[in-house]
């Protein structure tokens, strides 16, 4: 008998309050790293009604007019109307910034760059599966696709009554470890109070949901269950409705719940923080393993100690889908990939202003970022 089960993943719009905070943190990081590649940045943001509060630890030779970056980011997201209860021109911007602790710097900075220690302790996970072109889990791929489409429909005016906020979920039925069909779609989108719920639901289904669902994954007999703005009203949204915080959407940012998470957020952190750089490396390694055909699905765990360059542990799980001995795959990984923090930074070219783009619609399975490249496939294959 087939083993069937449901898996759900969530994504959120660029105007979701937590994502507003993430984008502000990463916009500040990008602005600093343009001027000073050696900057140390841990930038947090809180947004609420009429207020953006930026705090954290920053050590840099550069200078950024933080309120300007905050306001420009809020404007670009789409909070341009005071009726949203939060807009780029009238919101207050407060800052409280200190320098990075010298105790941390003592453990990270080294005369030999490759001896650079990890910026913190922690465990980082990377995951890949061959169920989609992106080598990502199907539920999170579809959830991100839907939320990107929602933002596109708002920006292009296809659905003129949309606000910046929104959330979505996609549930996929799996059979014996493989995605079989889309089971349920949940979509909640902020809208004007001048439009009725029936019109909202019709427009969202027609212009956002249906264009994002693969026809082959929609069983015409079983059908797909839709919950579209299920409360019946979503007028008040964004920071006016919910306080947003940097780093509170870590499952949206990664694999939609299909893989463990070490707990460290990404946004606002420079790549000396292994929460960010080593998690990117773990995804890069996992994706290359699957792309090389060594396993259909793989989870990689890497652990670090603060101030120590070499990882303290490496664990690889193929869930029984390996096509080579797991211990041999691990040997190949150790032979091909240098997982010291500075080696990761240099190999993936992370000292660039590439981070704001990652603050929406997931850090993985996207185009244009180096940790998504499958450029170590042949090197891995040479071990077999």
Wavefront OBJ file of the C-alpha trace (Angstrom):
o trace
v 0.000 0.000 0.000
v 1.283 3.472 -0.936
v 2.464 5.733 1.867
v 0.602 9.037 1.462
v 0.930 12.171 3.547
v 0.489 15.949 3.311
v 3.207 18.604 3.613
v 2.517 22.336 3.804
v 4.897 25.266 3.275
v 4.340 28.979 3.773
v 5.558 32.105 2.021
v 4.769 35.774 2.652
v 4.550 38.965 0.592
v 7.275 41.599 0.504
v 4.949 43.851 2.497
v 4.533 41.390 5.356
v 5.808 43.221 8.470
v 8.525 40.676 9.259
v 9.736 40.881 5.671
v 9.713 44.684 5.798
v 12.110 44.383 8.743
v 14.282 41.834 6.915
v 14.546 44.032 3.836
v 15.508 47.077 5.894
v 18.240 45.104 7.702
v 19.681 43.754 4.454
v 19.430 47.117 2.681
v 21.569 48.625 5.444
v 24.051 45.735 5.139
v 24.291 46.180 1.357
v 24.883 49.931 1.755
v 27.721 49.271 4.202
v 29.396 46.436 2.321
v 29.649 48.618 -0.802
v 31.914 50.956 1.154
v 33.678 48.548 3.487
v 34.047 44.848 2.682
v 35.483 44.294 6.143
v 32.452 45.679 7.936
v 30.943 43.736 10.805
v 27.179 44.073 10.778
v 24.439 42.613 12.959
v 21.504 44.881 12.182
v 18.043 44.274 13.598
v 14.828 46.118 12.812
v 11.383 46.421 14.378
v 8.464 47.973 12.498
v 5.080 48.876 13.938
v 2.413 51.527 13.447
v 4.201 54.675 12.291
v 7.641 53.521 13.466
v 10.779 51.773 12.257
v 13.373 51.095 14.951
v 16.852 49.949 13.909
v 19.318 48.565 16.424
v 22.342 46.305 16.488
v 26.117 46.201 16.380
v 28.027 47.710 13.462
v 31.767 48.239 13.101
v 32.793 49.870 9.814
v 34.961 52.521 8.180
v 31.998 53.469 5.991
v 28.984 55.625 6.683
v 25.326 55.093 5.882
v 22.492 57.517 6.468
v 20.307 54.846 8.033
v 17.020 56.795 8.068
v 17.348 57.411 4.322
v 17.937 53.714 3.611
v 15.003 52.776 5.826
v 12.625 55.184 4.113
v 13.718 54.231 0.596
v 13.229 50.560 1.402
v 9.752 51.147 2.806
v 8.874 53.200 -0.288
v 10.130 50.507 -2.668
v 8.074 47.853 -0.873
v 4.937 49.885 -1.539
v 4.048 51.622 1.712
v 3.446 54.979 0.044
v -0.043 55.789 1.352
v -0.601 57.126 4.909
v -3.905 55.215 5.009
v -1.822 52.036 5.449
v -0.926 53.280 8.957
v 2.727 53.047 7.950
v 4.350 54.927 5.087
v 7.827 55.905 4.016
v 7.459 59.678 4.358
v 5.735 60.021 7.727
v 6.923 57.056 9.811
v 9.394 57.796 12.591
v 12.834 56.220 12.216
v 14.811 55.596 15.408
v 18.281 54.070 15.669
v 20.385 52.582 18.453
v 23.679 51.250 17.104
v 26.760 50.057 19.001
v 30.052 48.594 17.762
v 30.661 44.870 17.538
v 32.028 43.476 20.781
v 35.850 43.405 20.748
v 35.622 40.005 22.425
v 33.985 38.627 19.264
v 36.435 40.438 16.988
v 39.351 38.870 18.903
v 38.094 35.410 17.924
v 37.160 36.209 14.334
v 39.907 38.456 12.942
v 43.218 36.805 12.056
v 46.429 37.807 10.299
v 45.946 34.879 7.934
v 42.514 35.378 6.350
v 41.885 31.640 5.995
v 42.400 31.267 9.735
v 39.429 33.584 10.363
v 37.306 32.109 13.107
v 33.576 31.564 12.976
v 31.625 34.619 14.129
v 29.527 32.495 16.469
v 28.857 28.943 17.495
v 25.885 27.148 16.002
v 24.522 24.451 13.743
v 23.639 25.091 10.106
v 21.629 22.933 7.729
v 21.598 22.571 3.968
v 18.999 20.590 2.029
v 18.271 19.572 -1.549
v 15.855 17.166 -3.234
v 15.360 16.245 -6.865
v 11.595 16.805 -6.868
v 11.794 20.189 -8.628
v 14.026 21.882 -11.190
v 15.409 24.056 -8.399
v 16.222 20.933 -6.340
v 13.958 22.332 -3.642
v 10.825 20.914 -1.966
v 7.749 21.453 -4.154
v 5.525 23.038 -1.441
v 7.901 25.937 -0.763
v 8.631 26.423 -4.479
v 4.906 26.807 -5.199
v 4.316 29.011 -2.146
v 7.111 31.401 -3.179
v 5.884 31.370 -6.785
v 2.415 32.367 -5.646
v 3.656 35.228 -3.474
v 5.924 36.535 -6.223
v 2.926 36.520 -8.523
v 0.870 38.382 -5.928
v 3.522 41.111 -5.769
v 3.674 41.263 -9.554
v -0.103 41.675 -9.833
v 0.031 44.545 -7.345
v 3.013 46.267 -8.984
v 1.648 45.976 -12.529
v -1.898 46.910 -11.564
v -3.402 43.613 -12.718
v -5.284 43.624 -9.421
v -5.480 47.336 -8.600
v -7.021 47.017 -5.146
v -4.199 45.044 -3.501
v -2.174 46.296 -0.544
v 1.458 45.326 0.171
v 0.774 42.638 2.815
v -0.083 38.998 2.213
v 0.542 35.384 3.187
v 0.166 32.084 1.382
v 0.450 28.344 1.945
v 0.547 25.368 -0.382
v -0.174 21.814 0.754
v 1.130 18.970 -1.398
v 0.168 15.318 -1.137
v 3.161 13.003 -1.284
v 3.126 9.335 -2.187
v 6.100 7.153 -1.273
v 8.323 10.201 -0.866
v 7.413 11.914 -4.133
v 4.996 14.830 -4.670
v 1.756 13.581 -6.224
v -0.707 16.489 -6.320
v -1.537 19.920 -4.933
v -4.038 19.351 -2.145
v -4.815 22.793 -0.637
v -3.942 26.432 -1.327
v -4.334 29.191 1.260
v -3.939 32.824 0.207
v -4.632 35.963 2.231
v -3.989 39.299 0.503
v -4.432 42.810 1.821
v -7.033 44.773 -0.148
v -8.867 48.072 -0.331
v -12.028 48.476 1.714
v -13.806 49.643 -1.452
v -14.021 46.149 -2.940
v -16.180 43.204 -1.917
v -14.847 39.847 -0.810
v -16.338 37.988 -3.784
v -14.399 40.189 -6.216
v -11.230 39.793 -4.146
v -11.472 36.013 -4.144
v -12.259 35.784 -7.842
v -9.333 38.018 -8.813
v -6.843 36.248 -6.559
v -7.809 32.808 -7.831
v -7.749 33.844 -11.487
v -4.665 36.048 -11.568
v -2.497 34.739 -8.728
v -3.236 31.141 -7.766
v -4.137 29.310 -10.977
v -1.178 30.656 -13.028
v 1.191 29.300 -10.361
v -0.081 25.720 -10.104
v 1.426 23.088 -12.427
v -1.520 21.501 -14.286
v 0.027 18.049 -13.960
v -0.043 18.444 -10.170
v -3.760 19.300 -10.040
v -5.889 16.148 -10.017
v -9.190 16.975 -11.784
v -10.991 14.192 -9.905
v -9.779 15.018 -6.394
v -9.725 18.761 -7.045
v -7.827 21.430 -5.126
v -9.147 23.006 -1.930
v -8.908 26.820 -1.884
v -9.042 29.113 1.164
v -8.833 32.656 -0.237
v -8.950 35.489 2.309
v -10.799 33.072 4.584
v -11.651 35.651 7.282
v -13.593 37.645 4.691
v -11.696 40.907 5.234
v -8.010 41.909 5.134
v -7.927 45.707 4.926
v -5.672 46.538 7.857
v -2.273 44.969 7.211
v 1.473 45.466 7.378
v 3.101 47.051 10.445
v -0.214 48.746 11.266
v -1.746 45.348 11.996
v 1.262 43.370 13.260
v 4.677 44.289 14.571
v 7.465 43.038 12.322
v 10.894 41.834 13.424
v 14.053 40.912 11.546
v 14.661 37.165 11.410
v 11.214 35.923 12.347
v 10.512 34.103 9.067
v 13.406 31.644 9.096
v 11.329 28.732 7.765
v 9.986 30.860 4.907
v 13.615 31.824 4.228
v 14.824 28.222 3.981
v 12.966 25.011 3.090
v 9.403 25.576 4.235
v 9.680 23.130 7.126
v 10.993 20.218 5.048
v 14.381 20.371 6.774
v 15.590 21.189 10.311
v 16.752 24.697 11.139
v 19.604 25.650 13.443
v 17.723 28.733 14.650
v 20.002 31.455 13.252
v 18.410 34.099 11.027
v 20.087 35.598 7.959
v 19.044 39.190 7.324
v 21.198 42.015 8.591
v 24.239 39.797 9.184
v 27.508 40.159 7.292
v 29.028 36.888 5.992
v 31.498 36.536 8.861
v 28.436 35.287 10.729
v 28.233 31.569 9.927
v 24.488 31.677 10.601
v 24.384 33.147 7.128
v 27.489 32.132 5.184
v 27.736 28.530 6.391
v 24.022 27.946 5.808
v 24.495 29.185 2.270
v 27.472 26.839 1.912
v 25.482 23.913 3.278
v 22.769 24.493 0.658
v 25.444 24.772 -2.057
v 26.998 21.474 -0.998
v 23.648 19.664 -0.715
v 22.516 20.918 -4.115
v 25.734 19.759 -5.781
v 25.395 16.310 -4.203
v 21.891 15.891 -5.622
v 22.820 17.443 -8.981
v 25.697 14.964 -9.215
v 23.223 12.086 -8.842
v 24.802 10.869 -5.606
v 21.464 11.019 -3.764
v 17.870 11.996 -4.539
v 17.532 13.878 -1.270
v 20.150 15.039 1.198
v 20.406 16.965 4.450
v 23.747 18.340 5.590
v 24.498 19.588 9.102
v 27.608 21.667 9.834
v 28.545 22.893 13.323
v 30.968 25.632 14.378
v 32.557 27.005 17.542
v 33.055 30.762 17.862
v 36.593 31.810 16.981
v 37.446 28.423 15.407
v 37.907 28.162 11.653
v 37.350 24.459 10.987
v 33.846 23.053 11.529
v 33.606 20.902 14.624
v 31.272 18.392 12.955
v 29.759 17.413 9.631
v 26.784 15.084 9.266
v 25.123 13.921 6.058
v 21.713 12.219 5.786
v 20.435 10.868 2.461
v 17.187 9.413 3.872
v 18.104 6.131 2.177
v 18.054 7.722 -1.296
v 21.814 7.522 -1.888
v 23.310 6.053 -5.058
v 26.764 5.764 -3.500
v 27.902 4.836 -0.024
v 27.069 7.730 2.360
v 30.503 7.578 3.964
v 32.028 7.913 0.481
v 29.798 10.924 -0.270
v 30.946 12.537 2.978
v 34.559 11.851 2.047
v 33.972 13.539 -1.320
v 32.379 16.542 0.375
v 35.367 16.972 2.666
v 37.700 16.680 -0.314
v 35.885 19.180 -2.552
v 34.535 21.847 -0.200
v 36.530 24.048 2.177
v 34.067 24.916 4.944
v 36.211 27.388 6.852
v 34.378 30.744 7.097
v 36.849 32.772 5.040
v 37.050 30.064 2.377
v 33.249 30.109 2.095
v 33.236 33.910 1.821
v 35.912 33.916 -0.892
v 34.604 30.960 -2.905
v 31.008 32.191 -2.944
v 32.115 35.842 -3.347
v 29.956 36.988 -0.456
v 31.530 40.395 0.152
v 29.132 42.050 -2.286
v 25.825 43.927 -1.918
v 23.675 40.932 -2.863
v 21.618 40.563 0.278
v 18.521 42.745 -0.013
v 17.273 40.603 -2.900
v 17.363 37.525 -0.665
v 15.128 39.075 2.005
v 11.937 38.119 0.129
v 10.702 34.834 -1.380
v 13.392 32.647 0.151
v 17.165 32.490 0.120
v 17.272 29.162 -1.724
v 15.988 27.907 -5.055
v 16.355 31.376 -6.573
v 18.407 32.634 -9.498
v 21.453 34.870 -9.420
v 23.072 33.839 -6.145
v 26.324 31.810 -5.981
v 25.168 29.176 -3.501
v 22.651 27.938 -6.078
v 25.327 27.076 -8.637
v 26.028 23.409 -9.415
v 29.675 24.057 -10.207
v 31.163 21.269 -8.100
v 29.318 18.345 -9.682
v 32.257 17.079 -11.717
v 34.652 17.459 -8.787
v 32.349 15.303 -6.644
v 31.966 12.670 -9.350
v 35.729 12.233 -9.556
v 35.644 10.545 -6.131
v 33.571 7.652 -7.494
l 1 2 3 4 5 6 7 8 9 10 11 12 13 14 15 16 17 18 19 20 21 22 23 24 25 26 27 28 29 30 31 32 33 34 35 36 37 38 39 40 41 42 43 44 45 46 47 48 49 50 51 52 53 54 55 56 57 58 59 60 61 62 63 64 65 66 67 68 69 70 71 72 73 74 75 76 77 78 79 80 81 82 83 84 85 86 87 88 89 90 91 92 93 94 95 96 97 98 99 100 101 102 103 104 105 106 107 108 109 110 111 112 113 114 115 116 117 118 119 120 121 122 123 124 125 126 127 128 129 130 131 132 133 134 135 136 137 138 139 140 141 142 143 144 145 146 147 148 149 150 151 152 153 154 155 156 157 158 159 160 161 162 163 164 165 166 167 168 169 170 171 172 173 174 175 176 177 178 179 180 181 182 183 184 185 186 187 188 189 190 191 192 193 194 195 196 197 198 199 200 201 202 203 204 205 206 207 208 209 210 211 212 213 214 215 216 217 218 219 220 221 222 223 224 225 226 227 228 229 230 231 232 233 234 235 236 237 238 239 240 241 242 243 244 245 246 247 248 249 250 251 252 253 254 255 256 257 258 259 260 261 262 263 264 265 266 267 268 269 270 271 272 273 274 275 276 277 278 279 280 281 282 283 284 285 286 287 288 289 290 291 292 293 294 295 296 297 298 299 300 301 302 303 304 305 306 307 308 309 310 311 312 313 314 315 316 317 318 319 320 321 322 323 324 325 326 327 328 329 330 331 332 333 334 335 336 337 338 339 340 341 342 343 344 345 346 347 348 349 350 351 352 353 354 355 356 357 358 359 360 361 362 363 364 365 366 367 368 369 370 371 372 373 374 375 376 377 378 379 380 381 382 383 384
